[in-house]
Structures are given as C-alpha cells and as structure tokens.
Amino acid sequence: MDLIKKDEGLKRVIGVSGLALTIVGFTIGAGIFVLPGIVGAQLGAFAVFGYIFCGIMLAAIMLCYAEIGSRVTTTGGSYAYVEAAFGDFAGFVIGWLFFIGWSVLADASLMNIIADSLATIWPVFLNPWIRGLFIFVLLGFMVMVNIMGAKQGVSVVKLISVIKLLPLFAIIIFGFGKIDSANLHWEHLPSVSTFGSTALVLFFAFSGFESALGTSGEIKNPKRTVPLGILMGGLLVIIVYLLLQMVTQGILGNQIETFKDAPLAAVAEKIIGPVGATILLITAAISCFGSVSADVLNTPRVLFAGANDGLFPKFLGKVHPKYATPYIAIAFFGLLIFILSVSGGFQQLAILASAAILLVYLAVILATIKLRKQKQEAAEKTFRAPGGLLFPIIGIAAIVWLLSSLSKWEILSTIIFIAVICIIYFAMKFFKKETS
C-alpha cells in the first residue's frame, strides 16, 4: 500500500493558498446564507457557543486529516488514506460512500439551488428546458476548465472564493456598527436535545474541507502544504462563520426567526437597502457554483485513484496526453451531476449524505491512528497532531454522538447502501478471478 508519492502521471501544482482557498470554497457554500437564521432561531444568543463547540469538534477531525494527509501523498484524499491503512475493501466502501453518498447528490442539489436563486430574479429559469440547458453549460464549463489542468481549476475556485467572501466580509465590517448589544445576551440555556439537534446542522455546515484533498496527488510538497492548507482554510471558515452569526444575531435579535430562510439578505437590506438582498441572492448562487466547481476539481481524483488500484473501471484512470489530468473521470463525474440535477430523482437518497460523511470521517481518524504505528525514516518526518490520542478521541466521540442523532430510517438506508457497495465489491472480485 503506497503512502508516498508514486508516478500517477499528474502534475503537482497546488500550493498552500490554493488548498486553503479550495477548502474555503467547499465549506462556505450555500448553507452560510441561511445557517445564522436556523441556528439563531434554535439557540438564540447562545448560538455563538454552538459555533465554538462545533469548531472544536471540526478542529479535532481536521488535525487528523492534516496528519494523515502529510503521510499519504497519493491521489484520492479520504479514499487514499483509508485504503493505505486498511486495504482495498475499506477503501472501496469509503470511496463510494464519499462519491455517491456525499459528492454527487450534494452537487446535484447545489445546481438546482443556483437555478432556483436566479429564477427569483429572472423567472425564465423556471422553464425546465432553459433550466436544463443552463445547468449543462455551467457544468460543461467546469469540466473543460478542470480537464485543462488542476492549476486552472484551482484558479477558478480561488476567484469564486474571493467573489463570494467579499459580500460576507462587507456584512461583517459594516454590520458591526449596527449591532444592538442587548441582542447578544441570553436569558436561559437551551436544552441538551435542542443543542444536540442544532449542533448536527452546524457540524454539516462545517464539513466539506475533506473534499479538497481529493487532489492530494497534485499538491506540491504535501508534508508541508497539507497541514498548513487545512489549518489556514479551517481557521478562516470558523472565523467567518462566528462573526457572521454575531452580526446577524446582533442586528436581527428576536426577529431572526422571521427571516430564518434568508437572514443574511435581511441583514444586507438593513445595512444598504433593498439592493443588498439582491446582491446576497446572486452571491448565494455564485457560492453554490464555487462549491460545485471545487468538487469537480477534486472528487474525480477519487475515481481516478480507485481505477489505478483496480477497484473502479479502468477507463476512469486515463490521463490526458496534453493536460496531464484524469479527463475521463472529470467528464464522467460532471455527467452524473447533470443527470441527477435535471431528473430530480436524487432527493430520496439525500438522507444518506449526512451519515456517509460521518462514516468517512470516522474511517479517516481510525486510519490516522493505525498509520501512526508505522515507523518513518527521519528524512520522511511528517506533521503529527499534538496531544497524542486526545484529538482523535475527541473526533471519534463527536462523530458517534452525531450518528446517534440520526433517525432509524437514515441509519437503515445507510446500512442498505453499504451492503450494496459490499456486494458490488465482492462481485467484482469474483468476476475478476473468473476472467483471469
């Protein structure tokens, strides 16, 4: 099992800033435009502490990713980490959980959010044919940019990350002067059950950073870049989330529940007038576009890595002769997103996404613990999370707690999905043996 870089035919072009901004692009998606209202309505002024609590949980998981990402430098991100520690079978399960249970369904949903947001301003996007053509053109653009090179793909993600962060920073800067300090005081603490259910929503708003590591085989000097990129990107996300909640809570106060569907738009309108709501609506669409763009950059590398390991169809492992990118995997991923985006048939499977990403996190943390036991040469010294097993244990405890909040139908659906993946794996092994 390869831990260190092998010749995959890809170019290492992604630096610290590229990785950090890709993490920001993944994590700060459409959710941030409604999240302050949901959390504020449930927790009131105590919401700030909910962010801090979830930030600590996320930091523990991020530190594990930073450690294992500096050790396992082949393409595939979470898939590559689990496969290196536990073998093909575990890697296959995690790869499909991540690919179908998280990336494809989430991206299809985001593409529809983009169309819905623009339809509010331009009703022509309610026409299914125009809507479908629009989604096809957007996805086609993303696919072509990423086929031309990871560097080009990262450049687009960087640009979109900056565009969507500017209005958010403007709300923070100009909104602080309009905060009513009385709105930041709480009269009573929320119940444990209320805090738990809200923390579940918050935690998933923080997730997404792991997708940026799908390009691990194209990251320059991963022993340094991966830890720094994760920590810088994660810190920026936590700060932005925390400040936006404070400004939103401080300006809207008890009215936050009234505007829970579009709290940031309401804040922007109070700051600069009706045009502010329109700007935030367009920014939300751009934010969704940035999240999908980042995923089109990263997730196809999971397919590429699995194809190289003989777990996915071989054609997905082809590298473009000119651009040195996994072009077929990128095009295939874009096609799947398009089909689900226009069919709308993905909604009944969306409940798998939350459980899927938790199981992926859990597997990566366990892989981190296992790989710690392997000796390394002094010249190959990599990043190691401080505190021994403290942060892995915090991460595991947080994941188990959040998994316990899932409904029985979500748990049953996840078990069925994993069972299907296992059947596919053993069927592939059987037919490969029969034909060899």
ROZA-896072 format. One record per residue (C-alpha): residue in one letter; z, x, y; residue number from 0. Coordinates in Angstrom, 2 decimals. Layout:
% residues N
ATOM  rest        z        x        y   nr
ATOM     A        Z        X        Y  NUM
...
***
This chain:
% residues 436
ATOM  rest        z        x        y   nr
ATOM     M     0.00     0.00     0.00    0
ATOM     D    -1.13     1.57     3.25    1
ATOM     L     1.39     1.92     6.07    2
ATOM     I    -0.51     4.36     8.20    3
ATOM     K    -3.95     4.02     9.72    4
ATOM     K    -6.86     4.00     7.32    5
ATOM     D   -10.53     4.14     8.21    6
ATOM     E   -11.40     0.47     8.71    7
ATOM     G   -14.41     1.12    10.96    8
ATOM     L   -12.68    -0.34    14.04    9
ATOM     K   -12.04     1.37    17.37   10
ATOM     R    -8.52     1.94    18.74   11
ATOM     V    -8.94     0.81    22.35   12
ATOM     I    -5.87    -1.36    23.14   13
ATOM     G    -3.12     0.23    25.21   14
ATOM     V     0.38    -0.83    26.30   15
ATOM     S    -0.75    -3.03    29.21   16
ATOM     G    -3.42    -4.69    27.08   17
ATOM     L    -0.96    -5.51    24.30   18
ATOM     A     1.74    -6.68    26.74   19
ATOM     L    -0.63    -8.99    28.63   20
ATOM     T    -2.09   -10.30    25.36   21
ATOM     I     1.46   -11.23    24.32   22
ATOM     V     1.93   -12.97    27.67   23
ATOM     G    -1.41   -14.73    27.19   24
ATOM     F    -0.39   -16.00    23.76   25
ATOM     T     3.15   -17.05    24.64   26
ATOM     I     2.80   -18.56    28.10   27
ATOM     G     0.40   -21.31    27.14   28
ATOM     A     0.15   -24.99    27.97   29
ATOM     G     3.76   -25.58    26.94   30
ATOM     I     5.25   -23.97    30.03   31
ATOM     F     3.70   -26.67    32.22   32
ATOM     V     5.79   -29.38    30.53   33
ATOM     L     8.65   -27.38    28.99   34
ATOM     P    11.01   -27.39    32.03   35
ATOM     G    10.90   -31.19    32.10   36
ATOM     I    11.62   -31.61    28.38   37
ATOM     V    14.47   -29.10    28.37   38
ATOM     G    15.88   -30.28    31.71   39
ATOM     A    15.92   -33.91    30.59   40
ATOM     Q    17.88   -32.97    27.45   41
ATOM     L    20.25   -30.29    28.74   42
ATOM     G    20.34   -30.81    32.50   43
ATOM     A    21.52   -27.77    34.46   44
ATOM     F    22.77   -26.23    31.20   45
ATOM     A    19.10   -25.64    30.31   46
ATOM     V    19.26   -22.10    31.73   47
ATOM     F    21.70   -21.13    28.99   48
ATOM     G    19.37   -22.63    26.40   49
ATOM     Y    16.70   -20.17    27.54   50
ATOM     I    19.14   -17.29    27.35   51
ATOM     F    20.23   -18.32    23.84   52
ATOM     C    16.65   -18.62    22.58   53
ATOM     G    15.73   -15.42    24.38   54
ATOM     I    18.37   -13.56    22.36   55
ATOM     M    17.02   -15.03    19.12   56
ATOM     L    13.48   -14.11    20.07   57
ATOM     A    14.53   -10.59    21.10   58
ATOM     A    16.02   -10.02    17.64   59
ATOM     I    12.75   -11.05    15.99   60
ATOM     M    10.67    -9.05    18.46   61
ATOM     L    12.68    -5.89    17.75   62
ATOM     C    11.88    -6.28    14.05   63
ATOM     Y     8.19    -6.67    14.89   64
ATOM     A     8.36    -3.63    17.17   65
ATOM     E     9.89    -1.55    14.38   66
ATOM     I     7.55    -2.55    11.56   67
ATOM     G     4.54    -2.57    13.90   68
ATOM     S     5.13     1.10    14.69   69
ATOM     R     5.21     1.90    10.95   70
ATOM     V     2.37    -0.25     9.58   71
ATOM     T    -0.68     0.55    11.69   72
ATOM     T    -3.47    -1.11     9.69   73
ATOM     T    -5.21    -4.27    10.90   74
ATOM     G    -3.66    -7.68    10.19   75
ATOM     G    -0.37    -7.97    12.07   76
ATOM     S     2.14   -10.13    10.18   77
ATOM     Y    -0.11   -10.22     7.10   78
ATOM     A    -0.38    -6.42     7.01   79
ATOM     Y     3.38    -5.95     7.44   80
ATOM     V     4.32    -8.33     4.61   81
ATOM     E     1.55    -7.03     2.33   82
ATOM     A     2.72    -3.43     2.83   83
ATOM     A     6.30    -4.33     1.91   84
ATOM     F     5.90    -6.95    -0.83   85
ATOM     G     2.34    -6.70    -2.13   86
ATOM     D    -0.82    -8.78    -2.33   87
ATOM     F     0.71   -12.11    -3.33   88
ATOM     A     3.22   -12.26    -0.46   89
ATOM     G     0.56   -11.03     1.96   90
ATOM     F    -1.88   -13.73     0.78   91
ATOM     V     0.67   -16.52     1.29   92
ATOM     I     1.72   -15.28     4.72   93
ATOM     G    -1.89   -14.69     5.76   94
ATOM     W    -2.87   -18.29     5.01   95
ATOM     L     0.34   -19.73     6.46   96
ATOM     F    -0.41   -17.90     9.68   97
ATOM     F    -4.14   -18.55     9.70   98
ATOM     I    -4.23   -22.28     8.86   99
ATOM     G    -0.66   -23.44     9.46  100
ATOM     W    -0.41   -21.85    12.88  101
ATOM     S    -3.57   -20.45    14.47  102
ATOM     V    -6.42   -22.84    13.63  103
ATOM     L    -4.51   -26.09    14.14  104
ATOM     A    -2.84   -24.89    17.34  105
ATOM     D    -6.13   -23.66    18.82  106
ATOM     A    -7.93   -26.90    17.99  107
ATOM     S    -5.14   -28.78    19.76  108
ATOM     L    -5.38   -26.50    22.81  109
ATOM     M    -9.14   -27.01    23.09  110
ATOM     N    -8.54   -30.75    23.29  111
ATOM     I    -5.84   -30.24    25.91  112
ATOM     I    -8.36   -28.32    28.02  113
ATOM     A   -10.84   -31.20    27.81  114
ATOM     D    -8.11   -33.80    28.47  115
ATOM     S    -6.85   -31.90    31.54  116
ATOM     L   -10.32   -31.65    33.05  117
ATOM     A   -11.06   -35.30    32.19  118
ATOM     T    -8.22   -36.28    34.53  119
ATOM     I   -10.23   -34.76    37.40  120
ATOM     W   -13.76   -35.31    36.04  121
ATOM     P   -13.93   -38.39    33.73  122
ATOM     V   -17.29   -37.20    32.36  123
ATOM     F   -15.30   -35.11    29.86  124
ATOM     L   -14.20   -38.34    28.18  125
ATOM     N   -17.73   -38.64    26.77  126
ATOM     P   -17.48   -37.29    23.18  127
ATOM     W   -20.90   -35.60    23.30  128
ATOM     I   -20.24   -33.82    26.59  129
ATOM     R   -16.74   -33.00    25.40  130
ATOM     G   -18.09   -31.52    22.16  131
ATOM     L   -20.76   -29.50    24.00  132
ATOM     F   -18.17   -28.21    26.44  133
ATOM     I   -15.86   -27.07    23.61  134
ATOM     F   -18.81   -25.46    21.80  135
ATOM     V   -19.84   -23.49    24.91  136
ATOM     L   -16.26   -22.31    25.59  137
ATOM     L   -15.72   -21.19    22.01  138
ATOM     G   -19.16   -19.61    21.89  139
ATOM     F   -18.30   -17.56    24.98  140
ATOM     M   -15.02   -16.41    23.42  141
ATOM     V   -16.73   -15.47    20.15  142
ATOM     M   -19.51   -13.49    21.85  143
ATOM     V   -17.11   -11.58    24.11  144
ATOM     N   -14.92   -10.58    21.18  145
ATOM     I   -17.87    -9.60    18.99  146
ATOM     M   -18.96    -7.23    21.75  147
ATOM     G   -15.66    -5.37    21.40  148
ATOM     A   -11.88    -5.61    21.37  149
ATOM     K   -11.85    -3.88    24.76  150
ATOM     Q   -13.97    -6.66    26.26  151
ATOM     G   -11.83    -9.30    24.58  152
ATOM     V    -8.65    -7.76    25.97  153
ATOM     S   -10.23    -7.59    29.45  154
ATOM     V   -10.85   -11.35    29.40  155
ATOM     V    -7.29   -12.01    28.18  156
ATOM     K    -5.89    -9.76    30.93  157
ATOM     L    -7.91   -11.58    33.60  158
ATOM     I    -6.88   -15.05    32.41  159
ATOM     S    -3.24   -13.96    32.09  160
ATOM     V    -3.24   -12.84    35.73  161
ATOM     I    -5.01   -16.04    36.89  162
ATOM     K    -2.51   -18.33    35.19  163
ATOM     L     0.52   -16.26    36.18  164
ATOM     L    -0.29   -16.28    39.91  165
ATOM     P     0.41   -20.03    40.45  166
ATOM     L     3.57   -19.73    38.34  167
ATOM     F     4.79   -16.80    40.42  168
ATOM     A     3.91   -18.78    43.57  169
ATOM     I     6.11   -21.66    42.38  170
ATOM     I     8.96   -19.22    41.74  171
ATOM     I     8.62   -17.41    45.09  172
ATOM     F     8.05   -20.41    47.37  173
ATOM     G    10.22   -22.76    45.35  174
ATOM     F    13.44   -20.74    45.59  175
ATOM     G    13.85   -21.70    49.24  176
ATOM     K    13.76   -25.42    48.31  177
ATOM     I    16.40   -25.26    45.56  178
ATOM     D    19.41   -27.53    46.02  179
ATOM     S    22.31   -25.58    44.51  180
ATOM     A    24.05   -28.84    43.58  181
ATOM     N    21.29   -29.47    41.05  182
ATOM     L    22.26   -26.30    39.15  183
ATOM     H    25.81   -27.45    38.37  184
ATOM     W    26.60   -29.33    35.15  185
ATOM     E    29.37   -31.86    34.68  186
ATOM     H    29.65   -31.66    30.87  187
ATOM     L    28.29   -29.58    28.00  188
ATOM     P    25.54   -31.03    25.76  189
ATOM     S    26.40   -31.95    22.18  190
ATOM     V    25.69   -29.47    19.39  191
ATOM     S    22.97   -31.71    17.93  192
ATOM     T    21.25   -32.12    21.31  193
ATOM     F    21.40   -28.39    21.96  194
ATOM     G    20.04   -27.67    18.47  195
ATOM     S    17.05   -30.01    18.75  196
ATOM     T    16.22   -28.69    22.22  197
ATOM     A    16.56   -25.09    21.06  198
ATOM     L    13.95   -25.83    18.39  199
ATOM     V    11.47   -26.90    21.09  200
ATOM     L    12.37   -23.88    23.20  201
ATOM     F    12.01   -21.44    20.34  202
ATOM     F     8.46   -22.52    19.61  203
ATOM     A     7.60   -22.22    23.30  204
ATOM     F     8.59   -18.56    22.98  205
ATOM     S     6.58   -17.96    19.81  206
ATOM     G     3.07   -16.58    19.82  207
ATOM     F     3.71   -12.91    20.52  208
ATOM     E     3.17   -12.04    16.86  209
ATOM     S    -0.47   -13.14    17.07  210
ATOM     A    -1.19   -10.29    19.48  211
ATOM     L    -0.51    -7.83    16.66  212
ATOM     G    -3.49    -9.05    14.65  213
ATOM     T    -5.41    -6.20    16.32  214
ATOM     S    -2.92    -3.61    15.02  215
ATOM     G    -5.83    -1.55    13.65  216
ATOM     E    -7.31    -1.30    17.15  217
ATOM     I    -4.14    -0.30    19.03  218
ATOM     K    -4.02     3.21    20.46  219
ATOM     N    -1.03     5.31    19.36  220
ATOM     P     0.71     2.32    17.68  221
ATOM     K     4.00     4.18    17.18  222
ATOM     R     4.44     4.08    20.96  223
ATOM     T     2.20     1.22    22.08  224
ATOM     V     3.51    -1.50    19.74  225
ATOM     P     7.24    -1.23    20.66  226
ATOM     L     6.53    -0.83    24.39  227
ATOM     G     3.93    -3.62    24.46  228
ATOM     I     6.20    -6.06    22.61  229
ATOM     L     9.24    -5.30    24.74  230
ATOM     M     7.36    -5.41    28.05  231
ATOM     G     5.46    -8.59    27.17  232
ATOM     G     8.56   -10.30    25.76  233
ATOM     L    10.70    -9.38    28.78  234
ATOM     L     8.09   -10.76    31.20  235
ATOM     V     7.86   -14.03    29.25  236
ATOM     I    11.64   -14.54    29.22  237
ATOM     I    11.96   -13.81    32.95  238
ATOM     V     9.11   -16.18    33.90  239
ATOM     Y    10.47   -18.99    31.71  240
ATOM     L    14.01   -18.61    33.02  241
ATOM     L    13.03   -18.52    36.71  242
ATOM     L    10.65   -21.50    36.37  243
ATOM     Q    13.42   -23.57    34.78  244
ATOM     M    15.83   -22.68    37.59  245
ATOM     V    13.32   -23.60    40.30  246
ATOM     T    12.26   -26.83    38.58  247
ATOM     Q    15.84   -27.90    37.89  248
ATOM     G    16.95   -26.88    41.37  249
ATOM     I    14.21   -28.85    43.15  250
ATOM     L    13.90   -31.96    40.97  251
ATOM     G    17.53   -32.33    39.86  252
ATOM     N    18.19   -35.70    38.24  253
ATOM     Q    14.56   -36.68    38.91  254
ATOM     I    13.37   -34.17    36.32  255
ATOM     E    13.24   -36.83    33.60  256
ATOM     T    10.90   -38.91    35.77  257
ATOM     F     8.45   -36.01    35.90  258
ATOM     K     9.03   -34.67    32.39  259
ATOM     D     5.30   -34.97    31.48  260
ATOM     A     4.25   -32.70    34.37  261
ATOM     P     7.33   -31.13    36.01  262
ATOM     L     5.59   -28.06    37.45  263
ATOM     A     2.88   -30.21    39.01  264
ATOM     A     5.64   -32.30    40.64  265
ATOM     V     7.31   -29.14    41.97  266
ATOM     A     3.99   -27.81    43.29  267
ATOM     E     3.36   -31.11    45.05  268
ATOM     K     6.77   -30.93    46.73  269
ATOM     I     6.03   -27.36    47.86  270
ATOM     I     2.45   -27.64    49.20  271
ATOM     G     1.47   -31.30    48.86  272
ATOM     P    -0.94   -33.25    46.56  273
ATOM     V    -3.33   -30.31    46.21  274
ATOM     G    -0.54   -28.48    44.40  275
ATOM     A    -0.63   -30.92    41.49  276
ATOM     T    -4.41   -30.45    41.12  277
ATOM     I    -4.06   -26.66    41.16  278
ATOM     L    -1.42   -26.80    38.43  279
ATOM     L    -3.59   -29.14    36.34  280
ATOM     I    -6.50   -26.69    36.47  281
ATOM     T    -4.12   -23.80    35.80  282
ATOM     A    -2.87   -25.59    32.67  283
ATOM     A    -6.46   -25.79    31.39  284
ATOM     I    -7.01   -22.11    32.18  285
ATOM     S    -3.75   -21.30    30.42  286
ATOM     C    -4.91   -23.07    27.26  287
ATOM     F    -8.23   -21.23    27.47  288
ATOM     G    -6.32   -17.93    27.72  289
ATOM     S    -4.22   -18.72    24.66  290
ATOM     V    -7.26   -19.58    22.54  291
ATOM     S    -9.12   -16.50    23.85  292
ATOM     A    -6.23   -14.30    22.81  293
ATOM     D    -6.22   -15.92    19.37  294
ATOM     V    -9.97   -15.44    18.92  295
ATOM     L    -9.34   -11.78    19.69  296
ATOM     N    -6.51   -11.35    17.20  297
ATOM     T    -6.47   -13.82    14.29  298
ATOM     P    -9.93   -12.91    12.86  299
ATOM     R    -8.46    -9.47    12.20  300
ATOM     V    -6.12   -11.10     9.67  301
ATOM     L    -9.18   -12.42     7.80  302
ATOM     F   -10.83    -9.00     8.11  303
ATOM     A    -7.76    -7.21     6.72  304
ATOM     G    -7.45    -9.68     3.83  305
ATOM     A   -11.15    -9.27     2.99  306
ATOM     N   -10.73    -5.48     2.89  307
ATOM     D    -7.83    -5.95     0.47  308
ATOM     G    -9.91    -8.18    -1.79  309
ATOM     L    -7.86   -11.30    -1.07  310
ATOM     F   -10.37   -13.11     1.15  311
ATOM     P   -14.18   -13.40     0.74  312
ATOM     K   -15.88   -10.02     1.14  313
ATOM     F   -18.30   -11.16     3.87  314
ATOM     L   -15.34   -11.55     6.25  315
ATOM     G   -14.78    -7.80     6.03  316
ATOM     K   -18.13    -6.81     7.54  317
ATOM     V   -18.10    -4.70    10.71  318
ATOM     H   -20.80    -4.99    13.37  319
ATOM     P   -23.00    -1.86    13.25  320
ATOM     K   -23.16    -1.56    17.04  321
ATOM     Y   -19.91    -3.02    18.39  322
ATOM     A   -17.57    -1.99    15.52  323
ATOM     T   -15.88    -5.42    15.40  324
ATOM     P   -15.30    -7.85    12.49  325
ATOM     Y   -18.05   -10.11    13.82  326
ATOM     I   -18.38   -12.49    10.87  327
ATOM     A   -14.62   -13.11    10.75  328
ATOM     I   -14.67   -13.82    14.51  329
ATOM     A   -17.60   -16.25    14.24  330
ATOM     F   -16.06   -17.97    11.19  331
ATOM     F   -12.74   -18.43    13.00  332
ATOM     G   -14.48   -19.88    16.06  333
ATOM     L   -16.46   -22.29    13.86  334
ATOM     L   -13.29   -23.61    12.19  335
ATOM     I   -11.65   -24.22    15.56  336
ATOM     F   -14.74   -26.10    16.78  337
ATOM     I   -14.93   -28.33    13.68  338
ATOM     L   -11.27   -29.33    13.93  339
ATOM     S   -11.45   -29.70    17.72  340
ATOM     V   -14.23   -32.30    17.61  341
ATOM     S   -13.14   -34.05    14.41  342
ATOM     G    -9.56   -34.74    15.42  343
ATOM     G    -8.61   -34.61    11.73  344
ATOM     F    -6.10   -31.85    12.22  345
ATOM     Q    -3.28   -33.96    13.63  346
ATOM     Q    -1.75   -34.99    10.31  347
ATOM     L    -1.38   -31.30     9.39  348
ATOM     A     0.10   -30.21    12.72  349
ATOM     I     3.65   -30.65    11.41  350
ATOM     L     3.04   -27.58     9.22  351
ATOM     A     2.76   -25.28    12.22  352
ATOM     S     6.44   -25.14    13.11  353
ATOM     A     7.65   -24.40     9.60  354
ATOM     A     4.75   -22.00     8.98  355
ATOM     I     5.56   -19.66    11.86  356
ATOM     L     9.28   -19.64    10.98  357
ATOM     L     8.45   -18.57     7.42  358
ATOM     V     6.11   -15.88     8.76  359
ATOM     Y     8.91   -14.55    10.99  360
ATOM     L    11.35   -14.58     8.08  361
ATOM     A     8.96   -12.65     5.83  362
ATOM     V     8.34   -10.00     8.51  363
ATOM     I    12.06    -9.47     9.09  364
ATOM     L    12.64    -9.04     5.35  365
ATOM     A     9.67    -6.64     5.23  366
ATOM     T    11.23    -4.63     8.07  367
ATOM     I    14.48    -4.29     6.14  368
ATOM     K    12.67    -3.20     2.98  369
ATOM     L    10.45    -0.61     4.67  370
ATOM     R    13.49     0.95     6.34  371
ATOM     K    14.47     2.26     2.91  372
ATOM     Q    11.28     4.29     2.59  373
ATOM     K    11.60     7.88     3.72  374
ATOM     Q     9.43     9.14     6.54  375
ATOM     E     8.30    12.62     7.45  376
ATOM     A     9.77    13.99    10.67  377
ATOM     A     6.28    14.14    12.17  378
ATOM     E     5.85    10.42    11.48  379
ATOM     K     9.03     9.31    13.21  380
ATOM     T     8.62     5.74    14.48  381
ATOM     F    10.56     3.21    16.53  382
ATOM     R    13.71     1.82    14.93  383
ATOM     A    15.61    -1.16    16.29  384
ATOM     P    19.17    -0.24    17.34  385
ATOM     G    22.27    -1.72    15.76  386
ATOM     G    21.41    -1.25    12.10  387
ATOM     L    21.10    -4.69    10.44  388
ATOM     L    22.51    -6.55    13.47  389
ATOM     F    19.21    -7.79    14.90  390
ATOM     P    17.58    -8.59    11.54  391
ATOM     I    20.64   -10.66    10.62  392
ATOM     I    20.55   -12.48    13.99  393
ATOM     G    16.86   -13.21    13.41  394
ATOM     I    17.39   -14.48     9.86  395
ATOM     A    20.34   -16.67    10.91  396
ATOM     A    18.31   -18.17    13.78  397
ATOM     I    15.35   -18.92    11.50  398
ATOM     V    17.50   -20.54     8.79  399
ATOM     W    19.24   -22.65    11.44  400
ATOM     L    15.92   -23.80    12.92  401
ATOM     L    14.46   -24.52     9.47  402
ATOM     S    17.44   -26.77     8.79  403
ATOM     S    16.37   -28.87    11.79  404
ATOM     L    13.05   -29.81    10.17  405
ATOM     S    12.63   -33.28     8.70  406
ATOM     K    12.33   -33.81     4.96  407
ATOM     W     8.63   -34.69     5.38  408
ATOM     E     7.97   -31.45     7.24  409
ATOM     I     9.75   -29.50     4.51  410
ATOM     L     7.86   -31.35     1.74  411
ATOM     S     4.50   -30.81     3.49  412
ATOM     T     5.22   -27.10     3.84  413
ATOM     I     6.16   -26.78     0.17  414
ATOM     I     2.95   -28.56    -0.87  415
ATOM     F     0.88   -26.32     1.41  416
ATOM     I     2.45   -23.16    -0.02  417
ATOM     A     1.94   -24.47    -3.56  418
ATOM     V    -1.78   -24.98    -2.85  419
ATOM     I    -2.01   -21.42    -1.47  420
ATOM     C    -0.35   -20.07    -4.63  421
ATOM     I    -2.79   -21.98    -6.86  422
ATOM     I    -5.74   -20.57    -4.89  423
ATOM     Y    -4.35   -17.04    -5.21  424
ATOM     F    -3.89   -17.16    -8.98  425
ATOM     A    -7.24   -18.93    -9.44  426
ATOM     M    -8.95   -16.12    -7.52  427
ATOM     K    -7.19   -13.51    -9.64  428
ATOM     F    -8.20   -15.32   -12.82  429
ATOM     F   -11.90   -15.61   -11.91  430
ATOM     K   -11.99   -12.02   -10.69  431
ATOM     K   -10.64   -10.89   -14.05  432
ATOM     E   -13.14   -13.06   -15.92  433
ATOM     T   -16.11   -11.68   -14.00  434
ATOM     S   -15.04    -8.04   -14.13  435
***
